């Protein structure tokens, strides 16, 4: 996992594509929200957002 992040950072640094960083952060946050809320009592409220 660390190697993948290192490669991604190296790509963004070399190609000057730093605008991709917020996109990846939002995708990771949304994915983790869906994974952690899958079995909880809050899931009906979270799925309303999508």
PyMOL Python script that loads the backbone (N, CA, C, O; Angstrom):
from pymol import cmd

cmd.read_pdbstr("""\
ATOM      1  N   UNK A   1       0.827  -1.193   0.000  1.00  0.00           N
ATOM      2  CA  UNK A   1       0.000   0.000   0.000  1.00  0.00           C
ATOM      3  C   UNK A   1       0.872   1.257   0.000  1.00  0.00           C
ATOM      4  O   UNK A   1       0.592   2.210  -0.727  1.00  0.00           O
ATOM      5  N   UNK A   2       1.913   1.255   0.807  1.00  0.00           N
ATOM      6  CA  UNK A   2       2.802   2.416   0.879  1.00  0.00           C
ATOM      7  C   UNK A   2       3.513   2.626  -0.454  1.00  0.00           C
ATOM      8  O   UNK A   2       3.712   3.761  -0.886  1.00  0.00           O
ATOM      9  N   UNK A   3       3.891   1.536  -1.098  1.00  0.00           N
ATOM     10  CA  UNK A   3       4.575   1.642  -2.391  1.00  0.00           C
ATOM     11  C   UNK A   3       3.650   2.233  -3.454  1.00  0.00           C
ATOM     12  O   UNK A   3       4.085   3.010  -4.304  1.00  0.00           O
ATOM     13  N   UNK A   4       2.388   1.863  -3.399  1.00  0.00           N
ATOM     14  CA  UNK A   4       1.415   2.411  -4.345  1.00  0.00           C
ATOM     15  C   UNK A   4       1.255   3.921  -4.143  1.00  0.00           C
ATOM     16  O   UNK A   4       1.219   4.684  -5.109  1.00  0.00           O
ATOM     17  N   UNK A   5       1.162   4.338  -2.888  1.00  0.00           N
ATOM     18  CA  UNK A   5       1.049   5.775  -2.605  1.00  0.00           C
ATOM     19  C   UNK A   5       2.304   6.529  -3.014  1.00  0.00           C
ATOM     20  O   UNK A   5       2.228   7.655  -3.506  1.00  0.00           O
ATOM     21  N   UNK A   6       3.460   5.904  -2.808  1.00  0.00           N
ATOM     22  CA  UNK A   6       4.724   6.530  -3.202  1.00  0.00           C
ATOM     23  C   UNK A   6       4.793   6.696  -4.727  1.00  0.00           C
ATOM     24  O   UNK A   6       5.231   7.734  -5.223  1.00  0.00           O
ATOM     25  N   UNK A   7       4.362   5.680  -5.452  1.00  0.00           N
ATOM     26  CA  UNK A   7       4.346   5.771  -6.912  1.00  0.00           C
ATOM     27  C   UNK A   7       3.372   6.840  -7.398  1.00  0.00           C
ATOM     28  O   UNK A   7       3.672   7.591  -8.326  1.00  0.00           O
ATOM     29  N   UNK A   8       2.206   6.899  -6.762  1.00  0.00           N
ATOM     30  CA  UNK A   8       1.212   7.910  -7.123  1.00  0.00           C
ATOM     31  C   UNK A   8       1.747   9.317  -6.874  1.00  0.00           C
ATOM     32  O   UNK A   8       1.574  10.209  -7.705  1.00  0.00           O
ATOM     33  N   UNK A   9       2.401   9.514  -5.723  1.00  0.00           N
ATOM     34  CA  UNK A   9       2.979  10.825  -5.414  1.00  0.00           C
ATOM     35  C   UNK A   9       4.087  11.179  -6.401  1.00  0.00           C
ATOM     36  O   UNK A   9       4.192  12.327  -6.835  1.00  0.00           O
ATOM     37  N   UNK A  10       4.914  10.193  -6.758  1.00  0.00           N
ATOM     38  CA  UNK A  10       5.986  10.433  -7.732  1.00  0.00           C
ATOM     39  C   UNK A  10       5.424  10.828  -9.092  1.00  0.00           C
ATOM     40  O   UNK A  10       5.973  11.700  -9.767  1.00  0.00           O
ATOM     41  N   UNK A  11       4.331  10.187  -9.494  1.00  0.00           N
ATOM     42  CA  UNK A  11       3.688  10.540 -10.765  1.00  0.00           C
ATOM     43  C   UNK A  11       3.163  11.972 -10.727  1.00  0.00           C
ATOM     44  O   UNK A  11       3.397  12.751 -11.650  1.00  0.00           O
ATOM     45  N   UNK A  12       2.450  12.312  -9.649  1.00  0.00           N
ATOM     46  CA  UNK A  12       1.885  13.661  -9.569  1.00  0.00           C
ATOM     47  C   UNK A  12       2.984  14.722  -9.502  1.00  0.00           C
ATOM     48  O   UNK A  12       2.842  15.804 -10.070  1.00  0.00           O
ATOM     49  N   UNK A  13       4.073  14.410  -8.810  1.00  0.00           N
ATOM     50  CA  UNK A  13       5.171  15.368  -8.685  1.00  0.00           C
ATOM     51  C   UNK A  13       5.898  15.564 -10.013  1.00  0.00           C
ATOM     52  O   UNK A  13       6.269  16.681 -10.372  1.00  0.00           O
ATOM     53  N   UNK A  14       6.096  14.465 -10.734  1.00  0.00           N
ATOM     54  CA  UNK A  14       6.832  14.546 -11.999  1.00  0.00           C
ATOM     55  C   UNK A  14       6.009  15.213 -13.096  1.00  0.00           C
ATOM     56  O   UNK A  14       6.535  16.013 -13.871  1.00  0.00           O
ATOM     57  N   UNK A  15       4.739  14.891 -13.163  1.00  0.00           N
ATOM     58  CA  UNK A  15       3.867  15.416 -14.226  1.00  0.00           C
ATOM     59  C   UNK A  15       3.166  16.716 -13.857  1.00  0.00           C
ATOM     60  O   UNK A  15       2.422  17.271 -14.665  1.00  0.00           O
ATOM     61  N   UNK A  16       3.397  17.206 -12.637  1.00  0.00           N
ATOM     62  CA  UNK A  16       2.778  18.452 -12.141  1.00  0.00           C
ATOM     63  C   UNK A  16       1.247  18.361 -12.176  1.00  0.00           C
ATOM     64  O   UNK A  16       0.566  19.284 -12.622  1.00  0.00           O
ATOM     65  N   UNK A  17       0.733  17.243 -11.702  1.00  0.00           N
ATOM     66  CA  UNK A  17      -0.715  17.028 -11.654  1.00  0.00           C
ATOM     67  C   UNK A  17      -1.185  16.984 -10.203  1.00  0.00           C
ATOM     68  O   UNK A  17      -1.775  15.999  -9.759  1.00  0.00           O
ATOM     69  N   UNK A  18      -0.917  18.058  -9.475  1.00  0.00           N
ATOM     70  CA  UNK A  18      -1.283  18.106  -8.067  1.00  0.00           C
ATOM     71  C   UNK A  18      -2.783  18.275  -7.863  1.00  0.00           C
ATOM     72  O   UNK A  18      -3.275  18.111  -6.747  1.00  0.00           O
ATOM     73  N   UNK A  19      -3.514  18.599  -8.921  1.00  0.00           N
ATOM     74  CA  UNK A  19      -4.959  18.724  -8.806  1.00  0.00           C
ATOM     75  C   UNK A  19      -5.609  17.359  -8.584  1.00  0.00           C
ATOM     76  O   UNK A  19      -6.776  17.296  -8.197  1.00  0.00           O
ATOM     77  N   UNK A  20      -4.880  16.266  -8.820  1.00  0.00           N
ATOM     78  CA  UNK A  20      -5.433  14.934  -8.595  1.00  0.00           C
ATOM     79  C   UNK A  20      -5.515  14.580  -7.111  1.00  0.00           C
ATOM     80  O   UNK A  20      -6.302  13.715  -6.728  1.00  0.00           O
ATOM     81  N   UNK A  21      -4.723  15.228  -6.284  1.00  0.00           N
ATOM     82  CA  UNK A  21      -4.684  14.902  -4.859  1.00  0.00           C
ATOM     83  C   UNK A  21      -6.045  15.077  -4.176  1.00  0.00           C
ATOM     84  O   UNK A  21      -6.462  14.161  -3.466  1.00  0.00           O
ATOM     85  N   UNK A  22      -6.756  16.186  -4.344  1.00  0.00           N
ATOM     86  CA  UNK A  22      -8.082  16.295  -3.712  1.00  0.00           C
ATOM     87  C   UNK A  22      -9.077  15.264  -4.237  1.00  0.00           C
ATOM     88  O   UNK A  22      -9.948  14.809  -3.496  1.00  0.00           O
ATOM     89  N   UNK A  23      -8.955  14.898  -5.494  1.00  0.00           N
ATOM     90  CA  UNK A  23      -9.845  13.887  -6.066  1.00  0.00           C
ATOM     91  C   UNK A  23      -9.634  12.553  -5.370  1.00  0.00           C
ATOM     92  O   UNK A  23     -10.603  11.887  -5.007  1.00  0.00           O
ATOM     93  N   UNK A  24      -8.382  12.154  -5.177  1.00  0.00           N
ATOM     94  CA  UNK A  24      -8.090  10.890  -4.511  1.00  0.00           C
ATOM     95  C   UNK A  24      -8.498  10.923  -3.047  1.00  0.00           C
ATOM     96  O   UNK A  24      -8.977   9.921  -2.516  1.00  0.00           O
ATOM     97  N   UNK A  25      -8.318  12.044  -2.399  1.00  0.00           N
ATOM     98  CA  UNK A  25      -8.697  12.157  -0.992  1.00  0.00           C
ATOM     99  C   UNK A  25     -10.204  12.004  -0.833  1.00  0.00           C
ATOM    100  O   UNK A  25     -10.659  11.301   0.069  1.00  0.00           O
ATOM    101  N   UNK A  26     -10.980  12.647  -1.690  1.00  0.00           N
ATOM    102  CA  UNK A  26     -12.437  12.542  -1.613  1.00  0.00           C
ATOM    103  C   UNK A  26     -12.886  11.113  -1.916  1.00  0.00           C
ATOM    104  O   UNK A  26     -13.785  10.600  -1.251  1.00  0.00           O
ATOM    105  N   UNK A  27     -12.278  10.468  -2.902  1.00  0.00           N
ATOM    106  CA  UNK A  27     -12.645   9.092  -3.214  1.00  0.00           C
ATOM    107  C   UNK A  27     -12.335   8.151  -2.056  1.00  0.00           C
ATOM    108  O   UNK A  27     -13.127   7.260  -1.751  1.00  0.00           O
ATOM    109  N   UNK A  28     -11.205   8.340  -1.421  1.00  0.00           N
ATOM    110  CA  UNK A  28     -10.842   7.497  -0.283  1.00  0.00           C
ATOM    111  C   UNK A  28     -11.797   7.737   0.892  1.00  0.00           C
ATOM    112  O   UNK A  28     -12.202   6.786   1.560  1.00  0.00           O
ATOM    113  N   UNK A  29     -12.153   8.983   1.145  1.00  0.00           N
ATOM    114  CA  UNK A  29     -13.070   9.281   2.238  1.00  0.00           C
ATOM    115  C   UNK A  29     -14.464   8.707   1.991  1.00  0.00           C
ATOM    116  O   UNK A  29     -15.072   8.151   2.906  1.00  0.00           O
ATOM    117  N   UNK A  30     -14.969   8.833   0.782  1.00  0.00           N
ATOM    118  CA  UNK A  30     -16.286   8.277   0.466  1.00  0.00           C
ATOM    119  C   UNK A  30     -16.275   6.755   0.539  1.00  0.00           C
ATOM    120  O   UNK A  30     -17.221   6.150   1.044  1.00  0.00           O
ATOM    121  N   UNK A  31     -15.224   6.143   0.044  1.00  0.00           N
ATOM    122  CA  UNK A  31     -15.122   4.690   0.110  1.00  0.00           C
ATOM    123  C   UNK A  31     -15.051   4.192   1.533  1.00  0.00           C
ATOM    124  O   UNK A  31     -15.703   3.208   1.881  1.00  0.00           O
ATOM    125  N   UNK A  32     -14.266   4.861   2.364  1.00  0.00           N
ATOM    126  CA  UNK A  32     -14.169   4.436   3.764  1.00  0.00           C
ATOM    127  C   UNK A  32     -15.479   4.675   4.506  1.00  0.00           C
ATOM    128  O   UNK A  32     -15.842   3.887   5.379  1.00  0.00           O
ATOM    129  N   UNK A  33     -16.189   5.738   4.178  1.00  0.00           N
ATOM    130  CA  UNK A  33     -17.486   5.991   4.798  1.00  0.00           C
ATOM    131  C   UNK A  33     -18.469   4.880   4.476  1.00  0.00           C
ATOM    132  O   UNK A  33     -19.197   4.421   5.356  1.00  0.00           O
ATOM    133  N   UNK A  34     -18.496   4.446   3.232  1.00  0.00           N
ATOM    134  CA  UNK A  34     -19.403   3.368   2.849  1.00  0.00           C
ATOM    135  C   UNK A  34     -19.014   2.041   3.485  1.00  0.00           C
ATOM    136  O   UNK A  34     -19.888   1.264   3.868  1.00  0.00           O
ATOM    137  N   UNK A  35     -17.734   1.771   3.603  1.00  0.00           N
ATOM    138  CA  UNK A  35     -17.285   0.516   4.211  1.00  0.00           C
ATOM    139  C   UNK A  35     -17.605   0.492   5.697  1.00  0.00           C
ATOM    140  O   UNK A  35     -18.111  -0.513   6.197  1.00  0.00           O
ATOM    141  N   UNK A  36     -17.324   1.572   6.413  1.00  0.00           N
ATOM    142  CA  UNK A  36     -17.555   1.589   7.854  1.00  0.00           C
ATOM    143  C   UNK A  36     -19.035   1.682   8.206  1.00  0.00           C
ATOM    144  O   UNK A  36     -19.432   1.229   9.279  1.00  0.00           O
ATOM    145  N   UNK A  37     -19.846   2.244   7.352  1.00  0.00           N
ATOM    146  CA  UNK A  37     -21.265   2.410   7.654  1.00  0.00           C
ATOM    147  C   UNK A  37     -22.101   1.237   7.156  1.00  0.00           C
ATOM    148  O   UNK A  37     -23.320   1.231   7.328  1.00  0.00           O
ATOM    149  N   UNK A  38     -21.473   0.262   6.552  1.00  0.00           N
ATOM    150  CA  UNK A  38     -22.219  -0.847   5.966  1.00  0.00           C
ATOM    151  C   UNK A  38     -22.991  -1.635   7.013  1.00  0.00           C
ATOM    152  O   UNK A  38     -24.135  -2.020   6.773  1.00  0.00           O
ATOM    153  N   UNK A  39     -22.396  -1.879   8.153  1.00  0.00           N
ATOM    154  CA  UNK A  39     -23.056  -2.694   9.156  1.00  0.00           C
ATOM    155  C   UNK A  39     -23.598  -1.915  10.333  1.00  0.00           C
ATOM    156  O   UNK A  39     -24.006  -2.517  11.326  1.00  0.00           O
ATOM    157  N   UNK A  40     -23.616  -0.626  10.257  1.00  0.00           N
ATOM    158  CA  UNK A  40     -24.053   0.156  11.413  1.00  0.00           C
ATOM    159  C   UNK A  40     -25.518   0.563  11.287  1.00  0.00           C
ATOM    160  O   UNK A  40     -26.154   0.364  10.252  1.00  0.00           O
ATOM    161  N   UNK A  41     -26.024   1.129  12.357  1.00  0.00           N
ATOM    162  CA  UNK A  41     -27.403   1.608  12.365  1.00  0.00           C
ATOM    163  C   UNK A  41     -27.546   2.923  11.607  1.00  0.00           C
ATOM    164  O   UNK A  41     -28.665   3.356  11.328  1.00  0.00           O
ATOM    165  N   UNK A  42     -26.443   3.555  11.275  1.00  0.00           N
ATOM    166  CA  UNK A  42     -26.484   4.830  10.551  1.00  0.00           C
ATOM    167  C   UNK A  42     -26.593   4.658   9.044  1.00  0.00           C
ATOM    168  O   UNK A  42     -26.750   5.643   8.321  1.00  0.00           O
ATOM    169  N   UNK A  43     -26.513   3.441   8.565  1.00  0.00           N
ATOM    170  CA  UNK A  43     -26.486   3.230   7.115  1.00  0.00           C
ATOM    171  C   UNK A  43     -27.717   3.780   6.384  1.00  0.00           C
ATOM    172  O   UNK A  43     -27.550   4.315   5.289  1.00  0.00           O
ATOM    173  N   UNK A  44     -28.945   3.683   6.918  1.00  0.00           N
ATOM    174  CA  UNK A  44     -30.068   4.295   6.178  1.00  0.00           C
ATOM    175  C   UNK A  44     -29.906   5.805   5.987  1.00  0.00           C
ATOM    176  O   UNK A  44     -30.322   6.354   4.967  1.00  0.00           O
ATOM    177  N   UNK A  45     -29.307   6.463   6.962  1.00  0.00           N
ATOM    178  CA  UNK A  45     -29.134   7.909   6.865  1.00  0.00           C
ATOM    179  C   UNK A  45     -28.016   8.286   5.891  1.00  0.00           C
ATOM    180  O   UNK A  45     -28.091   9.315   5.219  1.00  0.00           O
ATOM    181  N   UNK A  46     -26.984   7.451   5.821  1.00  0.00           N
ATOM    182  CA  UNK A  46     -25.883   7.731   4.918  1.00  0.00           C
ATOM    183  C   UNK A  46     -26.286   7.471   3.479  1.00  0.00           C
ATOM    184  O   UNK A  46     -25.903   8.227   2.586  1.00  0.00           O
ATOM    185  N   UNK A  47     -27.056   6.410   3.237  1.00  0.00           N
ATOM    186  CA  UNK A  47     -27.473   6.100   1.875  1.00  0.00           C
ATOM    187  C   UNK A  47     -28.443   7.140   1.323  1.00  0.00           C
ATOM    188  O   UNK A  47     -28.603   7.246   0.107  1.00  0.00           O
ATOM    189  N   UNK A  48     -29.087   7.901   2.188  1.00  0.00           N
ATOM    190  CA  UNK A  48     -29.957   8.989   1.726  1.00  0.00           C
ATOM    191  C   UNK A  48     -29.117  10.064   1.025  1.00  0.00           C
ATOM    192  O   UNK A  48     -29.598  10.728   0.107  1.00  0.00           O
ATOM    193  N   UNK A  49     -27.864  10.235   1.458  1.00  0.00           N
ATOM    194  CA  UNK A  49     -27.007  11.247   0.856  1.00  0.00           C
ATOM    195  C   UNK A  49     -26.640  10.918  -0.579  1.00  0.00           C
ATOM    196  O   UNK A  49     -26.346  11.813  -1.371  1.00  0.00           O
ATOM    197  N   UNK A  50     -26.656   9.637  -0.914  1.00  0.00           N
ATOM    198  CA  UNK A  50     -26.265   9.226  -2.261  1.00  0.00           C
ATOM    199  C   UNK A  50     -27.471   8.904  -3.076  1.00  0.00           C
ATOM    200  O   UNK A  50     -27.346   8.537  -4.245  1.00  0.00           O
TER     201      UNK A  50
END
""", "prot")
cmd.dss("prot")
cmd.show_as("cartoon", "prot")
cmd.util.cbc("prot")
cmd.orient("prot")
